[in-house]
Amino acid sequence: MEGQNISHEGHRQRMRARVEQYGLESLAPHEALEYLLYITNARRDTNGIAHALLERFGSFAGVLEASEEELCRVPGVGPASARMLHLLPEVSRYYEHSRTSTEGALTTTERLAAYLKPRFAGAKQEKALLLSLDSRSRVKSVYWLKEGNSRMVSLEVKDVVSAALRGGTESVVLCHNHPNGVPLPSREDLTATENIVRALGLVKIRLRDHIILAENDYFSMRESNRLPFYDFETGAMLRPYGRE
């Protein structure tokens, strides 16, 4: 790491707390540069370096658009800092492309099943996972919930909700397997799904589907009209299949 001479831990901690609470946009340009330079300067006071960069290149954007060679001419800026600052616009473009790309989007039940099936390959016991999807139906996180025996897996609703909240999205898919090779929901599966839909609805998370996998087949509760719908506005449970 560059710079090991002066410790300003109290100031750094206050700056980090401010960014955590209010975001990077709450900082002035010199403060934002000072904060970014913490990455490559373990203990050095980066405030002066930030001011020098702005004086040399005129703006925050000007600093990031400068070449590494130009950045290294500013006192206190070493190769690691120059490389980090110069890469930020490219990182931003890469992120934006990834965020808006539809590559890998699980937009159909067939794609969901194809993504999930390898994760259960060879399983001799029933087990369940929760898939968190972003707004473009791309996988954000996968949480294994529980493993049962060859005939059943019992899910705690609170564990499903906890995993969904950790996923940080508004859409999740529940999946479990039937090692016996018949991917049809049991009455217990349907009851558990309804309870999960209701509990997730209370925290404004939608259960997009509950998929049951067998070795060579799958069952989608949504496509088969077995998935209840929770109305966020009224709190009502809508059952396309009616009560049984």
C-alpha positions in Angstrom: 0.0 0.0 0.0 1.1 3.6 -0.6 1.7 6.0 2.3 2.2 4.8 5.8 3.2 8.0 7.6 0.3 9.7 9.3 -2.8 8.2 10.9 -6.1 10.0 10.7 -8.3 7.1 11.8 -10.9 9.3 13.5 -11.4 11.4 10.4 -11.6 8.4 8.2 -14.1 6.7 10.4 -16.3 9.8 10.3 -16.0 9.9 6.6 -16.9 6.3 6.2 -19.8 6.6 8.5 -21.1 9.6 6.5 -20.8 7.7 3.2 -22.6 4.7 4.7 -25.4 6.8 5.9 -25.8 9.4 3.1 -24.0 7.9 0.1 -21.0 9.1 -1.9 -23.1 11.9 -3.4 -23.1 13.7 0.0 -19.4 14.5 -0.4 -17.8 17.4 -2.1 -15.5 16.6 -5.1 -12.3 16.9 -3.0 -13.9 14.7 -0.2 -14.9 12.1 -2.7 -11.3 11.9 -4.1 -10.0 11.8 -0.5 -12.3 9.0 0.3 -11.4 7.0 -2.8 -7.7 7.4 -2.1 -8.2 5.6 1.2 -8.2 2.4 -0.9 -4.5 2.8 -1.9 -3.2 4.8 1.1 -3.4 2.9 4.3 -2.5 5.7 6.7 -1.5 8.8 4.7 -3.7 12.0 4.9 -5.2 12.1 1.5 -6.9 15.4 1.8 -4.0 17.4 0.4 -3.6 14.9 -2.5 -7.3 15.3 -3.4 -7.0 19.1 -3.5 -3.8 18.9 -5.6 -5.5 16.6 -8.1 -8.5 18.9 -8.5 -6.2 21.9 -8.9 -4.3 20.1 -11.6 -7.2 18.6 -13.6 -10.0 21.0 -12.8 -12.8 18.6 -11.7 -13.6 15.2 -10.3 -14.3 14.0 -13.9 -11.1 15.5 -15.1 -9.1 13.6 -12.5 -10.7 10.2 -13.6 -10.1 11.0 -17.3 -6.4 11.8 -16.8 -3.8 9.3 -17.9 -1.9 7.3 -15.3 1.3 9.1 -16.3 -0.3 12.5 -15.7 -1.8 11.4 -12.4 1.6 10.2 -11.2 3.0 13.7 -11.7 0.8 15.0 -8.8 2.8 14.9 -5.5 1.6 12.0 -3.3 0.0 10.0 -6.2 1.8 6.7 -6.8 1.3 4.0 -9.4 -1.4 2.1 -7.4 -3.5 5.3 -6.8 -3.1 6.4 -10.5 -4.2 3.0 -11.7 -7.2 2.8 -9.4 -8.4 6.3 -10.4 -7.8 5.8 -14.1 -9.8 2.5 -14.0 -12.9 3.9 -12.3 -14.6 5.1 -15.5 -14.0 1.8 -17.2 -15.3 0.0 -14.1 -18.4 2.2 -14.2 -19.0 1.4 -17.9 -18.5 -2.3 -17.3 -20.9 -2.3 -14.4 -23.6 -0.4 -16.4 -23.3 -2.9 -19.3 -23.6 -5.8 -16.9 -26.6 -4.2 -15.1 -28.5 -3.6 -18.3 -27.6 -6.8 -20.1 -30.2 -9.5 -20.6 -27.5 -12.2 -20.8 -28.2 -14.9 -18.3 -31.8 -13.6 -17.6 -34.1 -16.3 -16.3 -37.1 -15.0 -18.1 -38.9 -18.3 -18.7 -39.7 -21.3 -16.5 -37.6 -23.5 -18.9 -34.6 -21.3 -18.2 -35.2 -21.3 -14.5 -35.5 -25.1 -14.4 -32.3 -25.4 -16.6 -30.4 -23.2 -14.1 -31.7 -25.0 -11.0 -31.5 -28.6 -12.2 -27.6 -29.0 -12.0 -27.7 -27.8 -8.3 -29.8 -30.9 -7.4 -28.1 -33.4 -9.5 -27.5 -36.7 -7.8 -29.3 -35.6 -4.6 -30.7 -38.6 -2.6 -32.5 -36.4 -0.1 -35.1 -33.6 -0.6 -33.6 -30.2 -0.1 -34.7 -26.6 -0.8 -33.1 -23.4 -2.0 -34.3 -19.8 -2.6 -33.2 -17.9 -5.6 -33.2 -14.1 -5.6 -33.7 -12.4 -8.9 -33.0 -8.8 -9.9 -35.5 -6.6 -11.9 -34.2 -8.2 -15.1 -34.7 -11.8 -13.9 -30.9 -12.4 -13.4 -29.6 -14.3 -10.4 -28.5 -12.1 -7.6 -28.1 -14.7 -4.9 -28.7 -18.4 -4.0 -29.5 -19.6 -0.5 -29.7 -23.2 0.4 -32.5 -23.5 3.0 -32.6 -27.0 4.4 -32.0 -30.6 3.6 -34.5 -33.3 4.6 -34.8 -37.0 3.9 -35.7 -39.0 0.8 -39.4 -38.3 1.2 -39.7 -34.7 2.5 -38.0 -31.5 3.6 -39.7 -29.3 6.2 -39.3 -25.5 5.7 -39.6 -22.9 8.4 -41.4 -19.9 7.0 -39.1 -17.5 9.0 -36.0 -19.1 7.4 -37.4 -18.5 3.9 -38.3 -14.9 4.7 -34.9 -14.3 6.3 -33.1 -15.6 3.2 -35.4 -13.5 0.9 -34.5 -10.4 2.9 -30.8 -11.1 2.7 -31.2 -11.5 -1.1 -32.1 -7.8 -1.3 -34.6 -8.2 -4.2 -38.4 -8.0 -4.6 -38.7 -11.3 -6.5 -37.6 -14.8 -5.4 -38.1 -18.4 -6.6 -38.4 -21.3 -4.3 -37.2 -24.7 -5.4 -37.0 -28.2 -4.0 -36.6 -31.7 -5.4 -38.4 -35.0 -5.3 -35.7 -37.7 -5.5 -38.5 -40.3 -6.1 -38.8 -39.0 -9.6 -42.3 -37.6 -9.4 -42.4 -33.7 -9.5 -45.9 -33.3 -8.3 -46.7 -31.1 -5.2 -48.0 -32.8 -2.1 -50.7 -31.2 0.0 -48.0 -30.2 2.4 -46.1 -28.5 -0.4 -49.2 -26.5 -1.4 -49.9 -25.5 2.2 -46.3 -24.5 2.9 -46.2 -22.5 -0.3 -49.3 -20.5 0.6 -47.9 -19.7 4.0 -44.6 -18.6 2.4 -46.4 -16.4 -0.1 -48.3 -14.7 2.7 -45.2 -14.2 4.8 -43.2 -12.8 1.9 -46.0 -10.6 0.9 -45.9 -8.9 4.4 -42.4 -7.7 3.6 -43.2 -6.8 0.0 -41.4 -9.7 -1.7 -43.1 -11.6 -4.5 -42.7 -15.4 -4.8 -42.4 -15.7 -8.5 -42.6 -19.5 -8.6 -42.2 -22.6 -6.6 -40.5 -25.2 -8.8 -40.3 -28.9 -7.9 -37.5 -30.8 -9.7 -37.3 -34.5 -10.5 -34.5 -36.3 -12.3 -36.0 -35.7 -15.8 -38.9 -33.4 -15.2 -40.1 -30.4 -13.2 -43.3 -28.9 -12.0 -44.0 -25.1 -11.9 -46.7 -24.0 -9.5 -47.1 -20.8 -11.3 -47.6 -22.3 -14.7 -49.9 -24.9 -13.3 -52.1 -22.3 -11.5 -51.1 -23.7 -8.1 -49.3 -20.6 -6.9 -51.4 -18.2 -4.7 -51.0 -14.4 -5.2 -50.6 -11.9 -2.4 -52.1 -8.5 -3.0 -49.7 -5.9 -1.5 -52.4 -3.3 -1.3 -55.2 -5.2 0.4 -53.3 -8.0 2.0 -55.7 -10.5 0.3 -54.6 -13.9 -0.8 -55.8 -14.7 -4.3 -56.0 -18.4 -5.2 -56.4 -19.1 -8.9 -57.2 -22.8 -8.0 -59.8 -21.9 -5.4 -60.0 -23.5 -1.9 -59.7 -27.2 -1.5 
